[in-house]
Amino acid sequence: MKRLVALAGTLMLLMVSCLAHADLTIEITKGNDQAMPIAVVPFKTDDPSVPEDVAQVISDDLEHSGQFAPLSRSNLIAQPGSGEQINYRDWRMVKSNYLVVGHVQQEGNGYRISYELHDVYGEKRMLGEYVEGSRDQLRARAHYIADQIFEKITGIRGAFQTRIAYVTARGVENNQHFALYVADQDGHNTQQVLTSNQPILSPAWSPDGQKLAYVSFESGRPAIYVQQLSSGKRVKLTSFKGINGAPAWSPDGRKMAMALSKDGTPDIYVMDIASRNLQRLTNSASINTEPDFSPDGRSILFTSDRSGQPQLYQMDIGGNQPKRLTFTGSYNAGGHYAPDGKSAYMVTRTDKGFQIARQDFDTGRVTVLTDTRWDEAPAIAPNGTMVVYATQQGARGVLGAVSADGRSSFVLPSPEGNVREPSWSPFLN
């Protein structure tokens, strides 16, 4: 019953109970035994008061991607600050494929960070540059450097400068306080977007990363809002009788798919945001919800129980007959396209509970990625390498993250309460 309620967009009312005020903290739960060894040496500095350990931020980013296994600092065989100081043979002894060295130097009111990436077995420098930033920008510059290193080695664009949105709540039933936050992808630099005594659901980033759409019950019934993050200015898009839920942006940012029950049971509609004109895509007695635009904007993925149980369906934007996509298992819901459009991530029910899975569109193969029991709301990094989702850790709701191949995972618990409803931003630069 609880999962059917989720299809109507109200699961949050049953699941959240506490409010987080501080940054989320990452706890590694499973490492990738095939991750590439890399050594990130503490950056040299003449200023002991540097407020951020840049090398540690870089190392953490690379580790959390699941693609790299940074050496612990206790295992570093030396601490060179530049390429001229590197003895490649030393680093081969500790079986490090790559080496990152650098220097942080105070310059005016800010800092200059120089870094180099070296191929240990090839004995060559692969990358090197310097970046500048203020005291408050050091962490952001470290994420930038991690992005460059990640892309140089893997050929995949790094997503360490992206952000996540999530919802928290405190209190007990009938006396709860909700808040919407955004934070860096590693849980730091938390900013409150909205606070309310009524539920907040389904945050969704605009394609340009400047706005969030979400559902708020502040007027006594669900309504879809769009809020500009820089100014806090917001507009109400819908407030029809019944359900107004699950907003999803089109890739060009001009349209928004949503689930509305204004004409009966929940159906999928697409709104032209400028004109507010609505196009109804589904029309059935079943529950149709959780839409997601394909990366090319031509198709909609959604959840429907028209077969008797929740499954994923796809239809083109013109509203032709929906095609069922999932057949493995009795429950598949909350689908989101991978950035390349070749697969979908979803919540599937197994004998262990509700877990995050990926289905390949060409083969139909379903791969279960998580081993927890109450997973929901998957959101995919814009480079397709990681998935963040809501889950339970004991009695608390936390955000979990798992690599796209399922080989590594971590959780981002709040130090003060439950966290739900994650949404991963697009690339922001």
C-alpha positions as CSV (number, residue, x, y, z in Angstrom):
1,M,0.0,0.0,0.0
2,K,2.8,2.4,0.9
3,R,4.3,2.1,-2.6
4,L,1.0,2.7,-4.3
5,V,0.6,5.9,-2.3
6,A,4.1,6.9,-3.6
7,L,2.7,6.7,-7.1
8,A,0.3,9.4,-6.2
9,G,3.2,11.5,-4.9
10,T,2.5,11.3,-1.1
11,L,5.1,8.9,0.2
12,M,7.0,11.7,1.8
13,L,4.2,12.2,4.3
14,L,4.9,8.8,5.7
15,M,8.6,8.7,5.6
16,V,10.3,11.9,6.9
17,S,10.5,13.1,10.5
18,C,13.7,15.2,11.2
19,L,15.4,18.4,9.9
20,A,19.0,18.7,8.9
21,H,20.8,22.0,9.5
22,A,24.4,21.1,8.9
23,D,26.3,19.8,5.9
24,L,25.8,16.1,4.9
25,T,28.8,13.9,5.6
26,I,29.9,11.0,3.3
27,E,30.4,7.6,4.7
28,I,31.9,4.9,2.4
29,T,29.9,1.7,2.5
30,K,31.5,-0.3,-0.3
31,G,34.7,0.3,-2.2
32,N,35.4,-0.8,-5.8
33,D,38.1,-3.5,-5.8
34,Q,38.8,-2.6,-9.4
35,A,39.3,1.1,-8.8
36,M,42.5,2.7,-10.2
37,P,45.2,3.4,-7.6
38,I,46.1,7.1,-7.4
39,A,48.2,9.1,-5.0
40,V,47.2,12.6,-4.1
41,V,50.0,14.1,-2.2
42,P,49.3,16.9,0.3
43,F,49.9,20.2,-1.5
44,K,52.8,22.2,-0.4
45,T,52.2,25.6,1.1
46,D,54.0,28.5,2.8
47,D,50.8,29.5,4.6
48,P,49.9,27.2,7.5
49,S,46.6,29.0,7.8
50,V,45.2,27.9,4.5
51,P,41.5,27.1,5.4
52,E,41.0,24.1,3.1
53,D,43.0,21.0,2.5
54,V,42.8,21.1,-1.3
55,A,44.5,17.8,-1.9
56,Q,42.1,16.0,0.5
57,V,39.1,17.4,-1.2
58,I,40.5,16.2,-4.6
59,S,41.3,12.8,-3.1
60,D,37.8,12.5,-1.6
61,D,36.1,13.4,-4.9
62,L,38.0,10.8,-6.8
63,E,37.3,8.1,-4.2
64,H,33.6,8.9,-4.1
65,S,33.4,8.5,-7.9
66,G,34.0,4.8,-7.5
67,Q,36.6,5.0,-10.3
68,F,39.7,5.6,-8.1
69,A,41.3,4.2,-5.0
70,P,43.5,7.0,-3.5
71,L,46.4,5.9,-1.3
72,S,46.0,6.8,2.4
73,R,48.4,9.5,3.5
74,S,50.1,7.0,5.8
75,N,51.1,5.0,2.7
76,L,52.6,7.9,0.8
77,I,56.2,7.0,0.1
78,A,57.2,10.6,-0.4
79,Q,55.6,14.1,-0.6
80,P,56.9,15.9,-3.7
81,G,55.5,19.3,-4.5
82,S,56.3,19.4,-8.2
83,G,57.1,17.1,-11.1
84,E,60.9,17.8,-10.7
85,Q,60.8,16.1,-7.3
86,I,59.1,12.9,-8.4
87,N,60.9,9.6,-8.4
88,Y,58.6,7.4,-10.5
89,R,60.2,4.2,-9.3
90,D,59.1,5.0,-5.7
91,W,55.5,5.3,-6.7
92,R,55.6,2.0,-8.7
93,M,56.7,0.3,-5.5
94,V,53.4,1.3,-3.9
95,K,51.5,0.3,-7.1
96,S,50.1,3.8,-7.7
97,N,49.1,4.2,-11.4
98,Y,48.8,8.0,-11.1
99,L,50.2,10.8,-8.9
100,V,48.9,14.3,-8.2
101,V,51.1,16.9,-6.7
102,G,50.7,20.6,-6.1
103,H,51.2,23.8,-4.3
104,V,48.9,26.4,-2.6
105,Q,50.4,29.9,-2.5
106,Q,48.8,33.0,-1.0
107,E,48.5,35.7,-3.6
108,G,46.9,39.1,-2.7
109,N,43.6,38.4,-0.9
110,G,43.3,34.9,-2.3
111,Y,45.3,31.9,-3.3
112,R,47.0,30.4,-6.4
113,I,46.8,26.6,-6.7
114,S,49.2,24.8,-9.0
115,Y,48.8,21.1,-9.6
116,E,50.2,18.3,-11.8
117,L,48.9,14.9,-12.8
118,H,51.5,12.3,-13.6
119,D,51.4,8.8,-15.2
120,V,53.6,6.8,-12.9
121,Y,54.2,3.8,-15.3
122,G,54.5,6.0,-18.3
123,E,56.8,8.4,-16.4
124,K,55.2,11.5,-17.8
125,R,53.2,14.5,-16.9
126,M,49.6,14.2,-18.2
127,L,48.2,17.5,-16.9
128,G,49.3,20.7,-15.2
129,E,48.0,24.2,-14.7
130,Y,47.2,26.7,-12.0
131,V,44.0,28.2,-10.8
132,E,43.2,31.2,-8.5
133,G,40.5,31.8,-6.0
134,S,39.5,33.6,-2.8
135,R,39.6,32.0,0.6
136,D,36.0,31.0,0.2
137,Q,36.5,29.5,-3.2
138,L,39.3,27.0,-2.3
139,R,36.9,24.1,-2.1
140,A,35.3,24.9,-5.4
141,R,38.7,25.1,-7.0
142,A,39.5,21.7,-5.6
143,H,36.4,20.3,-7.2
144,Y,37.4,21.9,-10.5
145,I,40.8,20.2,-10.3
146,A,39.2,16.8,-9.5
147,D,37.0,17.3,-12.6
148,Q,40.1,17.9,-14.8
149,I,41.9,14.8,-13.4
150,F,38.9,12.6,-13.7
151,E,38.3,13.5,-17.3
152,K,41.9,13.3,-18.3
153,I,42.2,9.7,-17.0
154,T,38.7,8.3,-17.8
155,G,37.7,10.4,-20.8
156,I,34.4,11.2,-19.0
157,R,33.5,14.7,-18.0
158,G,33.8,15.1,-14.2
159,A,30.8,16.1,-12.1
160,F,32.4,17.2,-8.9
161,Q,31.3,20.9,-9.4
162,T,27.6,19.9,-9.6
163,R,25.1,20.2,-6.8
164,I,22.3,18.1,-5.2
165,A,18.9,19.3,-3.9
166,Y,17.1,17.4,-1.1
167,V,14.2,17.7,1.4
168,T,14.3,17.3,5.1
169,A,11.7,17.4,7.9
170,R,11.5,17.4,11.7
171,G,8.9,16.7,14.2
172,V,6.2,14.1,14.4
173,E,3.1,13.4,12.5
174,N,0.7,16.4,12.3
175,N,3.5,18.6,13.7
176,Q,6.3,18.6,11.1
177,H,8.6,21.2,9.7
178,F,10.0,20.8,6.2
179,A,12.9,22.4,4.3
180,L,14.4,22.3,0.8
181,Y,18.2,22.5,0.5
182,V,20.9,22.5,-2.1
183,A,24.5,21.5,-1.5
184,D,27.6,20.6,-3.3
185,Q,27.6,17.0,-4.6
186,D,29.8,16.0,-1.6
187,G,27.2,17.4,0.9
188,H,29.1,20.6,1.7
189,N,28.2,24.2,1.3
190,T,24.5,23.7,2.2
191,Q,22.0,26.4,1.4
192,Q,18.4,26.5,2.4
193,V,16.0,27.3,-0.5
194,L,12.6,27.0,1.3
195,T,11.1,26.2,4.7
196,S,7.6,25.3,5.4
197,N,5.2,23.8,8.0
198,Q,3.7,21.8,5.1
199,P,5.3,19.0,3.0
200,I,7.8,19.8,0.2
201,L,8.2,17.2,-2.5
202,S,9.9,16.3,-5.8
203,P,12.6,19.0,-6.4
204,A,13.8,19.1,-10.0
205,W,16.6,21.2,-11.4
206,S,16.1,23.3,-14.5
207,P,18.5,22.4,-17.4
208,D,20.5,25.6,-16.9
209,G,20.9,24.8,-13.1
210,Q,19.4,28.2,-12.2
211,K,16.0,27.1,-10.9
212,L,14.2,24.4,-9.0
213,A,10.7,23.1,-9.5
214,Y,9.1,21.4,-6.6
215,V,5.7,20.6,-5.0
216,S,4.6,22.4,-1.9
217,F,1.5,21.9,0.3
218,E,1.9,25.4,1.9
219,S,-1.5,26.5,0.6
220,G,-3.2,23.5,2.0
221,R,-3.1,21.4,-1.1
222,P,-0.3,20.4,-3.5
223,A,1.0,23.0,-6.0
224,I,3.9,23.1,-8.4
225,Y,6.3,26.0,-8.0
226,V,9.4,27.2,-9.8
227,Q,12.0,29.1,-7.8
228,Q,15.0,31.1,-9.0
229,L,17.9,30.1,-6.8
230,S,19.9,33.3,-7.0
231,S,17.1,35.6,-6.1
232,G,14.6,33.4,-4.3
233,K,11.8,34.6,-6.6
234,R,9.3,32.0,-7.4
235,V,6.1,31.4,-9.4
236,K,3.2,29.0,-8.9
237,L,2.7,26.9,-12.1
238,T,-0.2,24.7,-11.0
239,S,-2.7,24.4,-8.2
240,F,-5.5,22.3,-9.6
241,K,-7.9,20.3,-7.5
242,G,-6.3,17.0,-6.5
243,I,-2.8,15.9,-7.3
244,N,-0.2,18.4,-8.7
245,G,3.0,16.4,-8.6
246,A,6.3,15.0,-10.0
247,P,7.5,18.0,-12.1
248,A,10.1,17.2,-14.8
249,W,11.8,19.7,-17.1
250,S,12.2,19.2,-20.8
251,P,15.9,19.4,-21.9
252,D,15.4,22.8,-23.4
253,G,13.7,24.2,-20.3
254,R,10.6,25.4,-22.1
255,K,8.2,22.6,-21.0
256,M,7.4,20.7,-17.9
257,A,5.9,17.3,-17.5
258,M,3.8,16.6,-14.4
259,A,1.2,14.3,-12.9
260,L,-2.2,15.9,-12.5
261,S,-5.5,14.4,-11.3
262,K,-7.7,17.4,-12.1
263,D,-9.7,15.3,-14.6
264,G,-9.9,12.2,-12.4
265,T,-7.1,9.7,-11.7
266,P,-3.5,11.0,-12.1
267,D,-2.4,11.4,-15.7
268,I,0.7,12.7,-17.4
269,Y,0.5,16.3,-18.8
270,V,3.1,18.5,-20.4
271,M,2.9,22.3,-19.8
272,D,4.4,25.0,-22.1
273,I,5.8,27.1,-19.3
274,A,5.6,30.4,-21.2
275,S,1.9,30.1,-22.2
276,R,0.8,27.7,-19.4
277,N,-1.0,25.6,-22.0
278,L,-1.4,22.0,-21.1
279,Q,-1.1,18.9,-23.3
280,R,-2.6,15.7,-21.8
281,L,-0.5,12.6,-22.8
282,T,-2.3,9.8,-20.9
283,N,-5.9,9.2,-20.4
284,S,-6.8,6.1,-18.4
285,A,-8.4,4.9,-15.2
286,S,-5.0,3.8,-13.9
287,I,-2.4,5.8,-12.0
288,N,0.1,7.5,-14.3
289,T,2.8,9.5,-12.6
290,E,6.6,10.2,-12.2
291,P,7.3,11.5,-15.8
292,D,10.8,12.0,-17.1
293,F,11.9,13.5,-20.4
294,S,14.3,11.6,-22.6
295,P,17.6,13.5,-23.2
296,D,16.5,14.3,-26.8
297,G,13.2,15.6,-25.5
298,R,11.2,13.4,-27.8
299,S,9.9,10.8,-25.3
300,I,8.5,10.6,-21.8
301,L,9.2,7.8,-19.4
302,F,6.6,7.3,-16.6
303,T,5.2,4.9,-14.0
304,S,1.8,3.4,-14.5
305,D,-0.2,0.6,-12.8
306,R,-2.3,-0.1,-15.9
307,S,-1.0,-3.7,-16.0
308,G,-2.1,-4.2,-12.4
309,Q,1.2,-3.4,-10.8
310,P,3.6,-0.4,-11.1
311,Q,5.8,-0.6,-14.3
312,L,7.7,1.8,-16.5
313,Y,6.2,2.9,-19.8
314,Q,7.5,5.2,-22.6
315,M,5.6,7.3,-25.1
316,D,6.6,9.9,-27.5
317,I,5.8,13.6,-26.9
318,G,3.0,13.4,-29.5
319,G,1.0,11.2,-27.2
320,N,1.0,7.9,-29.1
321,Q,0.1,4.7,-27.4
322,P,2.5,4.0,-24.4
323,K,5.0,1.1,-24.7
324,R,5.7,-1.0,-21.6
325,L,9.4,-1.2,-20.9
326,T,9.8,-3.2,-17.7
327,F,8.7,-6.9,-17.4
328,T,11.2,-8.2,-14.8
329,G,9.6,-8.3,-11.3
330,S,6.2,-7.1,-10.0
331,Y,7.3,-3.5,-9.2
332,N,9.3,-1.0,-11.2
333,A,8.8,2.7,-10.6
334,G,10.4,6.1,-10.4
335,G,12.3,5.8,-13.7
336,H,14.8,8.3,-14.9
337,Y,16.7,8.2,-18.2
338,A,20.5,7.9,-18.1
339,P,22.2,10.9,-19.7
340,D,23.0,9.0,-22.9
341,G,19.3,7.8,-23.2
342,K,20.4,4.1,-23.5
343,S,19.1,2.9,-20.1
344,A,16.9,3.9,-17.2
345,Y,17.4,3.9,-13.5
346,M,14.4,2.9,-11.3
347,V,13.2,1.5,-8.1
348,T,12.6,-2.3,-8.3
349,R,11.2,-4.7,-5.8
350,T,13.3,-7.8,-5.1
351,D,13.1,-10.4,-2.3
352,K,15.3,-8.1,-0.3
353,G,13.0,-5.1,-0.5
354,F,12.9,-2.0,-2.7
355,Q,16.2,-1.3,-4.4
356,I,17.8,0.9,-7.2
357,A,18.3,-0.9,-10.5
358,R,19.3,-0.1,-14.1
359,Q,17.6,-1.4,-17.2
360,D,19.4,-1.4,-20.5
361,F,17.0,-0.5,-23.3
362,D,18.7,-2.6,-26.0
363,T,18.9,-5.9,-24.1
364,G,16.2,-5.4,-21.5
365,R,18.7,-6.6,-18.9
366,V,18.0,-5.3,-15.3
367,T,21.0,-4.9,-12.9
368,V,20.2,-4.3,-9.2
369,L,22.7,-1.8,-7.9
370,T,22.0,-1.5,-4.2
371,D,21.6,-3.9,-1.3
372,T,19.6,-1.8,1.1
373,R,15.9,-2.4,1.6
374,W,13.9,0.8,1.4
375,D,15.4,2.7,-1.6
376,E,13.5,5.3,-3.7
377,A,13.9,8.5,-5.8
378,P,17.0,7.8,-7.9
379,A,18.7,10.8,-9.4
380,I,21.6,10.4,-11.9
381,A,24.8,12.5,-12.1
382,P,24.9,14.4,-15.3
383,N,27.9,12.4,-16.5
384,G,26.1,9.1,-15.8
385,T,28.6,7.7,-13.4
386,M,26.8,7.9,-10.1
387,V,23.2,7.6,-8.8
388,V,22.0,9.3,-5.6
389,Y,18.8,8.0,-3.9
390,A,16.8,8.1,-0.7
391,T,17.1,5.1,1.7
392,Q,17.0,4.1,5.3
393,Q,19.9,3.8,7.7
394,G,18.5,2.3,10.9
395,A,15.5,4.5,11.8
396,R,16.8,7.5,9.8
397,G,16.3,8.5,6.2
398,V,19.6,9.3,4.5
399,L,20.8,9.8,0.9
400,G,22.7,6.9,-0.6
401,A,24.9,7.0,-3.7
402,V,26.1,4.1,-5.9
403,S,28.3,3.9,-8.9
404,A,26.5,3.1,-12.2
405,D,28.1,-0.3,-12.2
406,G,27.1,-1.0,-8.5
407,R,30.7,-1.6,-7.5
408,S,31.0,1.2,-5.0
409,S,28.6,3.1,-2.7
410,F,28.4,5.6,0.1
411,V,25.8,7.3,2.2
412,L,25.3,11.0,3.0
413,P,23.5,11.2,6.4
414,S,22.6,14.4,8.0
415,P,24.0,14.9,11.5
416,E,20.6,16.0,12.8
417,G,17.9,14.1,11.0
418,N,16.3,12.5,8.0
419,V,16.9,13.4,4.4
420,R,14.8,12.5,1.3
421,E,13.8,13.4,-2.2
422,P,17.3,14.0,-3.9
423,S,17.8,15.6,-7.2
424,W,21.1,16.0,-9.0
425,S,21.9,19.2,-10.9
426,P,23.0,19.4,-14.5
427,F,26.6,20.5,-15.2
428,L,26.9,24.1,-13.9
429,N,29.9,25.4,-15.9
